[in-house]
Amino acid sequence: MKKKINVAVIFGGRSGEHEVSIVSALSIYKTLDRDKYDVTMIGIAQDGRWLLPDESELLANQSNPRLIHLEKQKKEVALLPHQSSGANILMPVQAATASVSAAVPGTKSIDVIFPVLHGTNGEDGTIQGMLELAQIPYVGSGVMGSAVGMDKDMTKRVLKEAGIPIVPFQVVRKHEWLQQPNEILSRMNFPYPVFVKPANMGSSVGINKVKTPDQLKSALDDAFQYDVKALIEIGIDARELEIAVLGNDQPKASTVGEIKPNHEFYSYEAKYIDENGADFFIPAKDLSDAEIRDIQNMAVKAFTALECAGMARVDFFLDRKTRKVYLNELNTIPGFTPISMYPKLWAASGIPYPKLLDRLIELAIERNTLKTQLKTTFKT
């Protein structure tokens, strides 16, 4: 009988997307095939502690993740930042100073980690760096792809260099804003409306649509609650299209989907609070075959340019008047909630949710195997 793979799903985190991460993780937890995997849930509380939560309690509150308080869990664990006896060990914190081996009570070997940490301290390369030190396979992009993909400013710079169309933008840094706000406001020469966004945040947290100069100050103040760098982007009258990418060195793109927000824009409320916040169309309607091919090619090109791996959801704008396509952003750990577009796009493209999770885990192991074959010493 084939040995089961020990998968650890890491979720929560110190991020404004903490609750969204919980919902995504629980969806993955329920979908993973127990004939293939032994699954361990690891919740990172808002104070940064790694905890083994009561899984039945998580599932009981899945519909309202704000009732889930990871900090109240008592089983605190740690991951060794290196391999021990050829295995990656998850251990109780009280055992961390002991002589570590598989014989230490409460330790567990982990074969692959599935990080479902949306936003800062999870999607930005920080936890990926730790997992690299531990030499453990993990789903998704590495340090470079995660860090660049998370930072909207850096993403746009790389995409522009790669010849991929982006919406014009300006960057404002918090220290400049605090020292010379009037000068920053006078420098803003885009026509209204504009969008103000934290550079490193997802799920539309801290994003505001600004219609007049009087609203710009409060929008920047809001963005700087979540990051020290903010973007001001031109607002265009556009359709919002999304596409999913899967793979490592030879990534593939899914069919194209469309989101039609029933709010002013696709805000956090429209995504997660209002049940009727948006309408979804998979595949997107009224796109020519040529437009679909261009969007798919652009998504794969961006995935490669940003050094991504495993998975990404790529978001586009299609100008209603000119039909010009702009790449908005790329999400290296897309949502996996029951209504999330990434798994739905692949389901519509012939890969159902359970098979998608299988493939993502396979890609993580394949990528790690290639990296372990590289030399780490040099002798003349």
Buried (B, 14 or more C-beta within 10 A) or exposed (E): EEEBBBBBBBBBBBBBBBBBBBBBBBBBBEBBEEEBBBBBBBBBBEEEBBBBBBBEEBEEBBEEBEEBEBEEBEEBBBBBEEEBEEBBBBBBBEBEEEEBEEEBEEBBBBBBBBBBBBBBBBBBBBBBBBBBEBBBBBBBBBBBBBBBBBBBBBBBBBBEEBEBBBBEBBBBBBEBBEEEBEEBBEEBEBEBBBBBBBBBBBBBBBBBBBEEEEBBBEBBBBBBEBBEBBBBBBBBEBBBBBBBBBBBEEBBBBBBBBBEBEBEBBBBEBBBEBEEBBEBBBBBEEBEEEBBEBBBEBBBBBBBBBBBBBBBBBBBBBBEEEEEBBBBBBBBBBBBBBBBBBBBBBBBBEBEBEEBBBBBBBBBBBBBEEEEEEEEEEEE
